[in-house]
Amino acid sequence: MKNIISVSVMCSSLMNLADDIAILEKNGVDWLHVDIMDGHFVPNLTFGPDFPNAMHEVTSLPLDIHLMTDRPELIVGKLKLRPNDIISTHVELGRGFSELANELHNKGVKFGVVVNPDTPVQSVEPFLEYIDMVTLMLVYPGFAGAKLVDGILEKVALMHDYLLSKNRADIRISVDGSVSKERAQLMAGMGASVFVGGTAGIYRKGMKLEDTIPEFRASIE
């Protein structure tokens, strides 16, 4: 599988997002990562469904939408999704998502689950038959620029081995939170194939996107 750069738009200049997206597209990023938070599941509020819907008007890139919400179906129902977009929601909600996954798959949309740092890799077992991606949070979710959890990178190899043991090597492993180019290179070797680029990897202080994106791409290839 091709390794994917999914750029976190929460780290962009939101007042100039269309311009940022044009630069990201020109420099070959693969997906745009959108964090939707409800102020309940995590202690922060970000975007509502109107934001990714508006993004679709200025880009053809797939949207990688991470729902940090107590009731993800409410958000999904208001999204104007396109084939190859991906929706991910958290295993920590303690629910099954087979109906939601089937609904999305029928539209050509991918479905994934997200695992917080303290949640074991085995938590994805109930979802294995219908997910396309597992996202491992390397930080505690809710805010951009959060600190990497000590020892968390080892979880990538654990998840890779776990998926192999369940004959689901086709499920992509995404990594999200403090993903620098150096850490991305390590995790690519452990089996990760989607790298969410934020302040540590893409929006690096004092550097242009035209410089950080090629460096990041080289680190995962």
C-alpha positions in Angstrom: 0.0 0.0 0.0 1.2 3.5 -0.8 2.1 5.5 2.3 -0.3 8.4 2.7 0.3 12.0 4.0 -2.9 13.2 5.7 -2.4 16.9 6.6 -4.2 18.2 9.7 -6.1 21.3 8.6 -6.6 22.3 12.3 -3.0 23.4 12.1 -3.5 25.5 9.0 -4.2 29.2 8.8 -8.0 28.9 8.9 -8.6 32.4 7.6 -6.5 31.4 4.5 -7.4 27.7 4.3 -8.3 27.7 0.6 -4.8 29.1 -0.2 -3.2 26.5 2.1 -5.1 23.7 0.5 -3.9 24.8 -3.0 -0.3 24.7 -1.7 -0.9 21.3 -0.1 -2.4 19.9 -3.3 0.5 21.3 -5.5 3.0 19.7 -3.2 1.4 16.3 -3.4 -0.3 15.5 -0.1 -2.8 12.7 -0.3 -5.6 13.5 2.2 -6.8 16.3 4.3 -7.4 15.4 8.0 -10.3 17.1 9.7 -10.8 16.9 13.5 -14.4 17.3 14.6 -14.7 17.7 18.3 -17.9 18.2 20.3 -16.6 19.6 23.7 -17.9 16.4 25.4 -15.9 13.5 24.2 -12.9 15.7 24.3 -12.6 19.1 26.1 -12.4 21.2 22.9 -14.7 22.4 20.1 -13.5 22.6 16.6 -15.5 22.3 13.3 -19.0 21.4 12.5 -20.1 19.5 9.4 -20.4 22.7 7.4 -16.6 23.1 7.5 -15.7 19.8 5.6 -18.7 20.4 3.3 -17.2 23.7 2.3 -13.8 22.1 1.9 -15.2 19.8 -0.8 -16.0 22.9 -2.8 -12.3 23.9 -3.1 -10.5 20.5 -3.2 -10.8 17.1 -4.8 -8.5 15.5 -2.2 -10.2 12.9 0.0 -11.1 14.1 3.5 -9.9 12.0 6.5 -12.5 13.0 9.1 -11.8 12.1 12.7 -14.9 12.3 14.8 -14.2 13.0 18.5 -17.9 13.2 19.4 -20.3 11.3 21.6 -22.8 10.8 18.8 -20.9 10.4 15.5 -24.1 9.5 13.5 -25.4 13.0 14.0 -22.4 14.5 12.3 -22.2 11.9 9.6 -25.8 12.6 8.7 -25.0 16.2 7.9 -21.8 15.5 5.9 -21.8 15.7 2.1 -19.4 12.9 1.7 -17.7 11.7 -1.5 -16.2 8.4 -2.6 -12.8 7.8 -1.0 -13.4 10.1 2.0 -12.9 8.3 5.3 -14.8 8.6 8.5 -13.2 7.4 11.8 -14.7 7.3 15.2 -13.5 6.1 18.6 -13.5 2.5 20.1 -13.8 4.2 23.5 -17.4 5.0 22.8 -18.1 1.3 23.6 -20.4 0.8 20.7 -20.7 -1.2 17.5 -20.7 0.6 14.2 -21.6 -2.0 11.6 -24.7 -0.2 10.3 -22.8 3.1 10.0 -19.9 1.3 8.2 -22.3 -0.4 5.8 -24.0 2.9 5.1 -20.7 4.6 4.3 -19.3 1.7 2.3 -22.4 1.8 0.1 -21.5 5.3 -0.8 -17.8 4.4 -1.5 -16.7 6.0 1.8 -14.2 4.2 4.0 -14.7 3.7 7.7 -12.1 3.4 10.5 -11.8 3.3 14.3 -9.5 5.4 16.5 -7.6 4.0 19.6 -6.5 6.3 22.4 -3.1 5.9 24.0 -4.3 4.0 27.0 -6.6 1.7 25.0 -5.1 -1.7 24.1 -4.7 -2.8 20.5 -7.1 -5.7 21.1 -10.0 -3.2 21.4 -10.4 -3.2 17.6 -11.4 -6.9 17.5 -15.2 -6.2 17.4 -14.7 -4.0 14.3 -12.3 -6.0 12.3 -14.8 -7.4 9.8 -15.9 -3.9 8.5 -13.1 -1.4 9.1 -10.6 0.0 6.5 -8.3 1.8 8.9 -7.1 1.9 12.5 -5.8 5.2 13.8 -3.5 5.1 16.8 -3.4 8.3 18.8 0.1 9.0 19.9 -1.1 11.9 22.1 -4.1 12.4 24.3 -6.7 13.9 21.8 -8.3 17.3 21.9 -5.6 19.9 21.1 -3.0 20.5 18.4 0.6 20.3 19.5 0.0 17.9 22.3 3.0 16.0 23.9 3.9 12.6 22.6 3.0 9.8 25.1 6.1 8.1 26.4 6.7 4.7 24.8 3.7 5.0 22.5 5.5 4.3 19.2 5.9 0.6 20.2 2.1 0.4 19.8 2.4 0.7 16.1 4.3 -2.6 15.8 1.9 -4.2 18.3 -1.1 -3.2 16.2 0.6 -4.4 13.0 1.4 -7.8 14.5 -2.2 -8.0 15.9 -3.8 -7.3 12.5 -1.5 -9.9 10.9 -2.6 -12.4 13.5 -6.2 -11.7 12.5 -5.6 -12.0 8.8 -6.4 -8.3 8.3 -3.1 -7.0 7.0 -5.2 -5.0 4.5 -6.4 -2.6 7.2 -4.3 0.6 7.1 -2.6 1.8 10.3 -2.8 5.6 10.7 -0.8 7.5 13.3 -1.9 10.8 14.7 -0.2 13.2 17.1 3.3 14.7 17.2 4.3 12.9 14.0 7.6 14.4 13.1 9.5 13.2 10.0 11.9 11.2 12.2 9.1 9.5 14.0 7.2 8.9 10.8 10.2 7.1 9.3 10.4 4.8 12.4 6.7 4.1 12.3 6.7 3.4 8.5 9.1 0.6 9.3 6.7 -0.7 12.0 3.8 -1.0 9.6 2.1 2.4 9.6 0.9 3.6 6.2 -1.1 6.8 7.0 0.7 9.7 8.7 -1.3 12.7 10.0 1.0 15.7 9.6 0.5 18.7 11.9 2.8 21.1 13.8 5.5 18.5 14.2 5.8 17.3 10.6 4.1 19.7 8.2 3.4 23.0 9.8 6.9 23.4 11.3 7.8 26.7 12.7 9.9 28.9 10.4 9.5 26.6 7.4 7.4 26.7 4.3 5.0 23.9 3.3 7.0 23.7 0.0 10.0 22.5 2.1 8.3 20.4 4.9 6.1 18.3 2.6 9.0 16.9 0.4 11.0 16.2 3.5 8.1 14.4 5.2 7.4 12.4 2.0 11.0 11.3 1.8 10.9 10.1 5.4 8.1 7.7 4.8 9.4 6.3 1.5 
